[in-house]
């Protein structure tokens, strides 16, 4: 059976619309960093996604090649994720998308090690004749967060973010966005196939209690 992270780990990928606290475990990802408006047709965001998916599917389809990854199991490529921040802004200003910094992410199974990642980079480079040097492998321990499912267009996310902020305040927590922890989105729906009013996006914000903060990247 093909493993689907969305179905098997619903606490991470299918939260309710009402905000809730979650302790997010350490996970492995492939990632691409960049800047600029994600809606720009030829911007860093769209170019980075091509690289990410190129590596993700190289790993997934390794089952058909000579290289057999130790501990491999077939899996549905997890949904795209994004961590977002803007200089000198606590949170997100959706009216100034050109100032976005981002890390685009796709989660990888535990059998994907740095060695497997390096093999995938080399293999994809040879097959696709693209430069995959911007793709990196990382482990992220988000720790304590508050999250909710947002239903609707991306530009309407501030309504859900506001509810998250109120929930944080009412539960004696503190928003903990800094140079290591970011506004986090998980794109459950494919915007190419889903009407904007029905898009599902997990919105996740890092928080701390009693002044304790958790570093994000390992």
DRENKEMAR-944400 format. One record per residue (C-alpha): residue number from 1; residue in one letter; z, y, x. Coordinates in nm, 2 decimals. Layout:
% DRENKEMAR-944400
<node><n>NUM</n><res>a</res><c3>Z</c3><c2>Y</c2><c1>X</c1></node>
...
This chain:
% DRENKEMAR-944400
<node><n>1</n><res>x</res><c3>0.00</c3><c2>0.00</c2><c1>0.00</c1></node>
<node><n>2</n><res>x</res><c3>-0.09</c3><c2>0.35</c2><c1>0.12</c1></node>
<node><n>3</n><res>x</res><c3>0.23</c3><c2>0.56</c2><c1>0.18</c1></node>
<node><n>4</n><res>x</res><c3>0.23</c3><c2>0.89</c2><c1>-0.01</c1></node>
<node><n>5</n><res>x</res><c3>0.50</c3><c2>1.13</c2><c1>0.11</c1></node>
<node><n>6</n><res>x</res><c3>0.48</c3><c2>1.34</c2><c1>-0.21</c1></node>
<node><n>7</n><res>x</res><c3>0.57</c3><c2>1.04</c2><c1>-0.42</c1></node>
<node><n>8</n><res>x</res><c3>0.82</c3><c2>0.88</c2><c1>-0.20</c1></node>
<node><n>9</n><res>x</res><c3>1.01</c3><c2>1.19</c2><c1>-0.10</c1></node>
<node><n>10</n><res>x</res><c3>1.01</c3><c2>1.39</c2><c1>-0.42</c1></node>
<node><n>11</n><res>x</res><c3>1.31</c3><c2>1.59</c2><c1>-0.32</c1></node>
<node><n>12</n><res>x</res><c3>1.09</c3><c2>1.76</c2><c1>-0.05</c1></node>
<node><n>13</n><res>x</res><c3>0.76</c3><c2>1.79</c2><c1>-0.24</c1></node>
<node><n>14</n><res>x</res><c3>0.85</c3><c2>1.80</c2><c1>-0.61</c1></node>
<node><n>15</n><res>x</res><c3>1.15</c3><c2>2.02</c2><c1>-0.67</c1></node>
<node><n>16</n><res>x</res><c3>1.22</c3><c2>2.17</c2><c1>-1.01</c1></node>
<node><n>17</n><res>x</res><c3>1.12</c3><c2>2.53</c2><c1>-1.11</c1></node>
<node><n>18</n><res>x</res><c3>1.49</c3><c2>2.63</c2><c1>-1.09</c1></node>
<node><n>19</n><res>x</res><c3>1.62</c3><c2>2.71</c2><c1>-0.74</c1></node>
<node><n>20</n><res>x</res><c3>1.83</c3><c2>2.44</c2><c1>-0.56</c1></node>
<node><n>21</n><res>x</res><c3>1.99</c3><c2>2.38</c2><c1>-0.23</c1></node>
<node><n>22</n><res>x</res><c3>1.84</c3><c2>2.12</c2><c1>0.00</c1></node>
<node><n>23</n><res>x</res><c3>1.92</c3><c2>1.99</c2><c1>0.35</c1></node>
<node><n>24</n><res>x</res><c3>1.58</c3><c2>1.94</c2><c1>0.51</c1></node>
<node><n>25</n><res>x</res><c3>1.57</c3><c2>1.66</c2><c1>0.78</c1></node>
<node><n>26</n><res>x</res><c3>1.39</c3><c2>1.68</c2><c1>1.11</c1></node>
<node><n>27</n><res>x</res><c3>1.02</c3><c2>1.59</c2><c1>1.08</c1></node>
<node><n>28</n><res>x</res><c3>0.71</c3><c2>1.57</c2><c1>1.30</c1></node>
<node><n>29</n><res>x</res><c3>0.41</c3><c2>1.80</c2><c1>1.24</c1></node>
<node><n>30</n><res>x</res><c3>0.08</c3><c2>1.91</c2><c1>1.38</c1></node>
<node><n>31</n><res>x</res><c3>0.05</c3><c2>2.29</c2><c1>1.38</c1></node>
<node><n>32</n><res>x</res><c3>-0.17</c3><c2>2.58</c2><c1>1.44</c1></node>
<node><n>33</n><res>x</res><c3>-0.05</c3><c2>2.94</c2><c1>1.49</c1></node>
<node><n>34</n><res>x</res><c3>-0.24</c3><c2>3.25</c2><c1>1.40</c1></node>
<node><n>35</n><res>x</res><c3>-0.25</c3><c2>3.60</c2><c1>1.25</c1></node>
<node><n>36</n><res>x</res><c3>-0.43</c3><c2>3.79</c2><c1>0.97</c1></node>
<node><n>37</n><res>x</res><c3>-0.52</c3><c2>3.77</c2><c1>0.61</c1></node>
<node><n>38</n><res>x</res><c3>-0.54</c3><c2>3.40</c2><c1>0.50</c1></node>
<node><n>39</n><res>x</res><c3>-0.81</c3><c2>3.50</c2><c1>0.25</c1></node>
<node><n>40</n><res>x</res><c3>-1.05</c3><c2>3.61</c2><c1>0.53</c1></node>
<node><n>41</n><res>x</res><c3>-1.35</c3><c2>3.37</c2><c1>0.51</c1></node>
<node><n>42</n><res>x</res><c3>-1.38</c3><c2>3.34</c2><c1>0.89</c1></node>
<node><n>43</n><res>x</res><c3>-1.03</c3><c2>3.44</c2><c1>0.99</c1></node>
<node><n>44</n><res>x</res><c3>-0.79</c3><c2>3.25</c2><c1>1.21</c1></node>
<node><n>45</n><res>x</res><c3>-0.63</c3><c2>3.09</c2><c1>0.91</c1></node>
<node><n>46</n><res>x</res><c3>-0.94</c3><c2>2.92</c2><c1>0.78</c1></node>
<node><n>47</n><res>x</res><c3>-1.05</c3><c2>2.82</c2><c1>1.13</c1></node>
<node><n>48</n><res>x</res><c3>-0.71</c3><c2>2.67</c2><c1>1.20</c1></node>
<node><n>49</n><res>x</res><c3>-0.72</c3><c2>2.45</c2><c1>0.89</c1></node>
<node><n>50</n><res>x</res><c3>-1.04</c3><c2>2.29</c2><c1>1.01</c1></node>
<node><n>51</n><res>x</res><c3>-0.87</c3><c2>2.20</c2><c1>1.33</c1></node>
<node><n>52</n><res>x</res><c3>-0.56</c3><c2>2.07</c2><c1>1.16</c1></node>
<node><n>53</n><res>x</res><c3>-0.74</c3><c2>1.84</c2><c1>0.92</c1></node>
<node><n>54</n><res>x</res><c3>-0.97</c3><c2>1.72</c2><c1>1.20</c1></node>
<node><n>55</n><res>x</res><c3>-0.66</c3><c2>1.59</c2><c1>1.39</c1></node>
<node><n>56</n><res>x</res><c3>-0.48</c3><c2>1.46</c2><c1>1.08</c1></node>
<node><n>57</n><res>x</res><c3>-0.78</c3><c2>1.25</c2><c1>0.97</c1></node>
<node><n>58</n><res>x</res><c3>-0.84</c3><c2>1.13</c2><c1>1.32</c1></node>
<node><n>59</n><res>x</res><c3>-0.49</c3><c2>0.98</c2><c1>1.32</c1></node>
<node><n>60</n><res>x</res><c3>-0.52</c3><c2>0.84</c2><c1>0.97</c1></node>
<node><n>61</n><res>x</res><c3>-0.85</c3><c2>0.68</c2><c1>1.03</c1></node>
<node><n>62</n><res>x</res><c3>-0.75</c3><c2>0.53</c2><c1>1.37</c1></node>
<node><n>63</n><res>x</res><c3>-0.70</c3><c2>0.20</c2><c1>1.18</c1></node>
<node><n>64</n><res>x</res><c3>-1.08</c3><c2>0.16</c2><c1>1.19</c1></node>
<node><n>65</n><res>x</res><c3>-1.11</c3><c2>0.21</c2><c1>1.57</c1></node>
<node><n>66</n><res>x</res><c3>-1.02</c3><c2>0.02</c2><c1>1.88</c1></node>
<node><n>67</n><res>x</res><c3>-0.71</c3><c2>0.22</c2><c1>1.95</c1></node>
<node><n>68</n><res>x</res><c3>-0.42</c3><c2>0.07</c2><c1>1.75</c1></node>
<node><n>69</n><res>x</res><c3>-0.12</c3><c2>0.30</c2><c1>1.71</c1></node>
<node><n>70</n><res>x</res><c3>0.21</c3><c2>0.12</c2><c1>1.75</c1></node>
<node><n>71</n><res>x</res><c3>0.39</c3><c2>0.11</c2><c1>1.42</c1></node>
<node><n>72</n><res>x</res><c3>0.09</c3><c2>0.25</c2><c1>1.23</c1></node>
<node><n>73</n><res>x</res><c3>0.09</c3><c2>0.23</c2><c1>0.85</c1></node>
<node><n>74</n><res>x</res><c3>-0.18</c3><c2>0.38</c2><c1>0.62</c1></node>
<node><n>75</n><res>x</res><c3>-0.08</c3><c2>0.71</c2><c1>0.46</c1></node>
<node><n>76</n><res>x</res><c3>-0.20</c3><c2>0.98</c2><c1>0.24</c1></node>
<node><n>77</n><res>x</res><c3>-0.24</c3><c2>1.30</c2><c1>0.45</c1></node>
<node><n>78</n><res>x</res><c3>0.05</c3><c2>1.51</c2><c1>0.33</c1></node>
<node><n>79</n><res>x</res><c3>-0.01</c3><c2>1.85</c2><c1>0.18</c1></node>
<node><n>80</n><res>x</res><c3>-0.08</c3><c2>2.16</c2><c1>0.38</c1></node>
<node><n>81</n><res>x</res><c3>0.23</c3><c2>2.37</c2><c1>0.46</c1></node>
<node><n>82</n><res>x</res><c3>0.27</c3><c2>2.73</c2><c1>0.59</c1></node>
<node><n>83</n><res>x</res><c3>0.54</c3><c2>2.93</c2><c1>0.75</c1></node>
<node><n>84</n><res>x</res><c3>0.49</c3><c2>3.30</c2><c1>0.72</c1></node>
<node><n>85</n><res>x</res><c3>0.64</c3><c2>3.62</c2><c1>0.86</c1></node>
<node><n>86</n><res>x</res><c3>0.55</c3><c2>3.99</c2><c1>0.92</c1></node>
<node><n>87</n><res>x</res><c3>0.67</c3><c2>4.22</c2><c1>1.20</c1></node>
<node><n>88</n><res>x</res><c3>0.97</c3><c2>4.43</c2><c1>1.10</c1></node>
<node><n>89</n><res>x</res><c3>0.98</c3><c2>4.28</c2><c1>0.75</c1></node>
<node><n>90</n><res>x</res><c3>1.27</c3><c2>4.07</c2><c1>0.61</c1></node>
<node><n>91</n><res>x</res><c3>1.07</c3><c2>3.84</c2><c1>0.38</c1></node>
<node><n>92</n><res>x</res><c3>0.71</c3><c2>3.87</c2><c1>0.27</c1></node>
<node><n>93</n><res>x</res><c3>0.51</c3><c2>4.18</c2><c1>0.17</c1></node>
<node><n>94</n><res>x</res><c3>0.22</c3><c2>4.03</c2><c1>-0.03</c1></node>
<node><n>95</n><res>x</res><c3>0.04</c3><c2>4.37</c2><c1>-0.03</c1></node>
<node><n>96</n><res>x</res><c3>-0.01</c3><c2>4.37</c2><c1>0.34</c1></node>
<node><n>97</n><res>x</res><c3>-0.17</c3><c2>4.03</c2><c1>0.41</c1></node>
<node><n>98</n><res>x</res><c3>-0.35</c3><c2>4.16</c2><c1>0.71</c1></node>
<node><n>99</n><res>x</res><c3>-0.01</c3><c2>4.17</c2><c1>0.89</c1></node>
<node><n>100</n><res>x</res><c3>0.07</c3><c2>3.81</c2><c1>0.84</c1></node>
<node><n>101</n><res>x</res><c3>0.17</c3><c2>3.58</c2><c1>1.12</c1></node>
<node><n>102</n><res>x</res><c3>0.16</c3><c2>3.21</c2><c1>1.03</c1></node>
<node><n>103</n><res>x</res><c3>0.21</c3><c2>2.86</c2><c1>1.14</c1></node>
<node><n>104</n><res>x</res><c3>0.00</c3><c2>2.61</c2><c1>0.94</c1></node>
<node><n>105</n><res>x</res><c3>0.14</c3><c2>2.26</c2><c1>0.93</c1></node>
<node><n>106</n><res>x</res><c3>0.06</c3><c2>1.91</c2><c1>0.83</c1></node>
<node><n>107</n><res>x</res><c3>0.34</c3><c2>1.66</c2><c1>0.84</c1></node>
<node><n>108</n><res>x</res><c3>0.29</c3><c2>1.34</c2><c1>1.04</c1></node>
<node><n>109</n><res>x</res><c3>0.45</c3><c2>1.00</c2><c1>1.01</c1></node>
<node><n>110</n><res>x</res><c3>0.72</c3><c2>0.90</c2><c1>1.26</c1></node>
<node><n>111</n><res>x</res><c3>0.48</c3><c2>0.68</c2><c1>1.45</c1></node>
<node><n>112</n><res>x</res><c3>0.29</c3><c2>0.99</c2><c1>1.56</c1></node>
<node><n>113</n><res>x</res><c3>0.44</c3><c2>1.06</c2><c1>1.91</c1></node>
<node><n>114</n><res>x</res><c3>0.32</c3><c2>1.31</c2><c1>2.17</c1></node>
<node><n>115</n><res>x</res><c3>0.11</c3><c2>1.03</c2><c1>2.32</c1></node>
<node><n>116</n><res>x</res><c3>-0.06</c3><c2>0.95</c2><c1>1.99</c1></node>
<node><n>117</n><res>x</res><c3>-0.12</c3><c2>1.32</c2><c1>1.94</c1></node>
<node><n>118</n><res>x</res><c3>-0.28</c3><c2>1.36</c2><c1>2.28</c1></node>
<node><n>119</n><res>x</res><c3>-0.51</c3><c2>1.06</c2><c1>2.20</c1></node>
<node><n>120</n><res>x</res><c3>-0.61</c3><c2>1.23</c2><c1>1.87</c1></node>
<node><n>121</n><res>x</res><c3>-0.69</c3><c2>1.56</c2><c1>2.04</c1></node>
<node><n>122</n><res>x</res><c3>-0.91</c3><c2>1.38</c2><c1>2.30</c1></node>
<node><n>123</n><res>x</res><c3>-1.08</c3><c2>1.16</c2><c1>2.04</c1></node>
<node><n>124</n><res>x</res><c3>-1.15</c3><c2>1.44</c2><c1>1.79</c1></node>
<node><n>125</n><res>x</res><c3>-1.28</c3><c2>1.67</c2><c1>2.07</c1></node>
<node><n>126</n><res>x</res><c3>-1.54</c3><c2>1.41</c2><c1>2.17</c1></node>
<node><n>127</n><res>x</res><c3>-1.65</c3><c2>1.32</c2><c1>1.82</c1></node>
<node><n>128</n><res>x</res><c3>-1.65</c3><c2>1.66</c2><c1>1.66</c1></node>
<node><n>129</n><res>x</res><c3>-1.74</c3><c2>1.87</c2><c1>1.96</c1></node>
<node><n>130</n><res>x</res><c3>-1.48</c3><c2>2.13</c2><c1>1.87</c1></node>
<node><n>131</n><res>x</res><c3>-1.20</c3><c2>2.29</c2><c1>2.08</c1></node>
<node><n>132</n><res>x</res><c3>-0.87</c3><c2>2.16</c2><c1>1.95</c1></node>
<node><n>133</n><res>x</res><c3>-0.66</c3><c2>2.32</c2><c1>2.21</c1></node>
<node><n>134</n><res>x</res><c3>-0.49</c3><c2>2.55</c2><c1>1.95</c1></node>
<node><n>135</n><res>x</res><c3>-0.34</c3><c2>2.25</c2><c1>1.77</c1></node>
<node><n>136</n><res>x</res><c3>0.02</c3><c2>2.16</c2><c1>1.88</c1></node>
<node><n>137</n><res>x</res><c3>0.26</c3><c2>1.88</c2><c1>1.81</c1></node>
<node><n>138</n><res>x</res><c3>0.62</c3><c2>1.98</c2><c1>1.71</c1></node>
<node><n>139</n><res>x</res><c3>0.94</c3><c2>1.85</c2><c1>1.55</c1></node>
<node><n>140</n><res>x</res><c3>1.11</c3><c2>2.09</c2><c1>1.31</c1></node>
<node><n>141</n><res>x</res><c3>1.46</c3><c2>2.07</c2><c1>1.18</c1></node>
<node><n>142</n><res>x</res><c3>1.48</c3><c2>2.32</c2><c1>0.90</c1></node>
<node><n>143</n><res>x</res><c3>1.83</c3><c2>2.23</c2><c1>0.79</c1></node>
<node><n>144</n><res>x</res><c3>1.99</c3><c2>2.42</c2><c1>0.51</c1></node>
<node><n>145</n><res>x</res><c3>1.74</c3><c2>2.58</c2><c1>0.27</c1></node>
<node><n>146</n><res>x</res><c3>1.69</c3><c2>2.69</c2><c1>-0.09</c1></node>
<node><n>147</n><res>x</res><c3>1.37</c3><c2>2.59</c2><c1>-0.27</c1></node>
<node><n>148</n><res>x</res><c3>1.19</c3><c2>2.59</c2><c1>-0.60</c1></node>
<node><n>149</n><res>x</res><c3>0.85</c3><c2>2.49</c2><c1>-0.74</c1></node>
<node><n>150</n><res>x</res><c3>0.63</c3><c2>2.80</c2><c1>-0.81</c1></node>
<node><n>151</n><res>x</res><c3>0.36</c3><c2>2.75</c2><c1>-1.08</c1></node>
<node><n>152</n><res>x</res><c3>0.08</c3><c2>3.00</c2><c1>-1.07</c1></node>
<node><n>153</n><res>x</res><c3>-0.14</c3><c2>3.21</c2><c1>-0.84</c1></node>
<node><n>154</n><res>x</res><c3>-0.02</c3><c2>3.28</c2><c1>-0.49</c1></node>
<node><n>155</n><res>x</res><c3>0.00</c3><c2>3.65</c2><c1>-0.57</c1></node>
<node><n>156</n><res>x</res><c3>0.26</c3><c2>3.59</c2><c1>-0.83</c1></node>
<node><n>157</n><res>x</res><c3>0.50</c3><c2>3.41</c2><c1>-0.59</c1></node>
<node><n>158</n><res>x</res><c3>0.73</c3><c2>3.72</c2><c1>-0.56</c1></node>
<node><n>159</n><res>x</res><c3>0.87</c3><c2>3.64</c2><c1>-0.91</c1></node>
<node><n>160</n><res>x</res><c3>0.99</c3><c2>3.30</c2><c1>-0.78</c1></node>
<node><n>161</n><res>x</res><c3>1.11</c3><c2>3.45</c2><c1>-0.45</c1></node>
<node><n>162</n><res>x</res><c3>1.32</c3><c2>3.69</c2><c1>-0.64</c1></node>
<node><n>163</n><res>x</res><c3>1.49</c3><c2>3.41</c2><c1>-0.83</c1></node>
<node><n>164</n><res>x</res><c3>1.55</c3><c2>3.23</c2><c1>-0.50</c1></node>
<node><n>165</n><res>x</res><c3>1.71</c3><c2>3.55</c2><c1>-0.36</c1></node>
<node><n>166</n><res>x</res><c3>1.94</c3><c2>3.58</c2><c1>-0.66</c1></node>
<node><n>167</n><res>x</res><c3>2.04</c3><c2>3.21</c2><c1>-0.64</c1></node>
<node><n>168</n><res>x</res><c3>2.12</c3><c2>3.26</c2><c1>-0.27</c1></node>
<node><n>169</n><res>x</res><c3>2.35</c3><c2>3.55</c2><c1>-0.35</c1></node>
<node><n>170</n><res>x</res><c3>2.52</c3><c2>3.38</c2><c1>-0.64</c1></node>
<node><n>171</n><res>x</res><c3>2.60</c3><c2>3.08</c2><c1>-0.42</c1></node>
<node><n>172</n><res>x</res><c3>2.76</c3><c2>3.27</c2><c1>-0.14</c1></node>
<node><n>173</n><res>x</res><c3>2.47</c3><c2>3.19</c2><c1>0.10</c1></node>
<node><n>174</n><res>x</res><c3>2.28</c3><c2>3.42</c2><c1>0.32</c1></node>
<node><n>175</n><res>x</res><c3>1.90</c3><c2>3.45</c2><c1>0.37</c1></node>
<node><n>176</n><res>x</res><c3>1.84</c3><c2>3.34</c2><c1>0.73</c1></node>
<node><n>177</n><res>x</res><c3>1.48</c3><c2>3.44</c2><c1>0.82</c1></node>
<node><n>178</n><res>x</res><c3>1.46</c3><c2>3.52</c2><c1>1.19</c1></node>
<node><n>179</n><res>x</res><c3>1.25</c3><c2>3.44</c2><c1>1.50</c1></node>
<node><n>180</n><res>x</res><c3>1.32</c3><c2>3.06</c2><c1>1.45</c1></node>
<node><n>181</n><res>x</res><c3>1.33</c3><c2>3.02</c2><c1>1.07</c1></node>
<node><n>182</n><res>x</res><c3>1.06</c3><c2>3.13</c2><c1>0.83</c1></node>
<node><n>183</n><res>x</res><c3>0.95</c3><c2>3.18</c2><c1>0.47</c1></node>
<node><n>184</n><res>x</res><c3>0.80</c3><c2>2.83</c2><c1>0.40</c1></node>
<node><n>185</n><res>x</res><c3>0.53</c3><c2>2.72</c2><c1>0.15</c1></node>
<node><n>186</n><res>x</res><c3>0.40</c3><c2>2.37</c2><c1>0.07</c1></node>
<node><n>187</n><res>x</res><c3>0.07</c3><c2>2.37</c2><c1>-0.11</c1></node>
<node><n>188</n><res>x</res><c3>0.09</c3><c2>2.08</c2><c1>-0.35</c1></node>
<node><n>189</n><res>x</res><c3>-0.23</c3><c2>2.17</c2><c1>-0.54</c1></node>
<node><n>190</n><res>x</res><c3>-0.58</c3><c2>2.20</c2><c1>-0.40</c1></node>
<node><n>191</n><res>x</res><c3>-0.69</c3><c2>2.56</c2><c1>-0.49</c1></node>
<node><n>192</n><res>x</res><c3>-1.06</c3><c2>2.45</c2><c1>-0.48</c1></node>
<node><n>193</n><res>x</res><c3>-1.00</c3><c2>2.22</c2><c1>-0.77</c1></node>
<node><n>194</n><res>x</res><c3>-0.70</c3><c2>2.37</c2><c1>-0.96</c1></node>
<node><n>195</n><res>x</res><c3>-0.71</c3><c2>2.69</c2><c1>-1.17</c1></node>
<node><n>196</n><res>x</res><c3>-0.49</c3><c2>2.96</c2><c1>-1.02</c1></node>
<node><n>197</n><res>x</res><c3>-0.25</c3><c2>2.96</c2><c1>-1.31</c1></node>
<node><n>198</n><res>x</res><c3>-0.17</c3><c2>2.59</c2><c1>-1.26</c1></node>
<node><n>199</n><res>x</res><c3>-0.13</c3><c2>2.59</c2><c1>-0.88</c1></node>
<node><n>200</n><res>x</res><c3>0.19</c3><c2>2.42</c2><c1>-0.76</c1></node>
<node><n>201</n><res>x</res><c3>0.35</c3><c2>2.56</c2><c1>-0.45</c1></node>
<node><n>202</n><res>x</res><c3>0.70</c3><c2>2.47</c2><c1>-0.31</c1></node>
<node><n>203</n><res>x</res><c3>0.87</c3><c2>2.79</c2><c1>-0.19</c1></node>
<node><n>204</n><res>x</res><c3>1.15</c3><c2>2.73</c2><c1>0.06</c1></node>
<node><n>205</n><res>x</res><c3>1.38</c3><c2>2.98</c2><c1>0.22</c1></node>
<node><n>206</n><res>x</res><c3>1.62</c3><c2>2.91</c2><c1>0.51</c1></node>
<node><n>207</n><res>x</res><c3>1.98</c3><c2>3.00</c2><c1>0.44</c1></node>
<node><n>208</n><res>x</res><c3>2.31</c3><c2>2.99</c2><c1>0.62</c1></node>
<node><n>209</n><res>x</res><c3>2.67</c3><c2>2.98</c2><c1>0.52</c1></node>
<node><n>210</n><res>x</res><c3>2.98</c3><c2>3.11</c2><c1>0.70</c1></node>
<node><n>211</n><res>x</res><c3>2.75</c3><c2>3.27</c2><c1>0.96</c1></node>
<node><n>212</n><res>x</res><c3>2.61</c3><c2>2.94</c2><c1>1.08</c1></node>
<node><n>213</n><res>x</res><c3>2.24</c3><c2>2.93</c2><c1>1.15</c1></node>
<node><n>214</n><res>x</res><c3>2.02</c3><c2>2.63</c2><c1>1.24</c1></node>
<node><n>215</n><res>x</res><c3>1.73</c3><c2>2.65</c2><c1>1.49</c1></node>
<node><n>216</n><res>x</res><c3>1.40</c3><c2>2.54</c2><c1>1.35</c1></node>
<node><n>217</n><res>x</res><c3>1.17</c3><c2>2.42</c2><c1>1.62</c1></node>
<node><n>218</n><res>x</res><c3>1.24</c3><c2>2.15</c2><c1>1.88</c1></node>
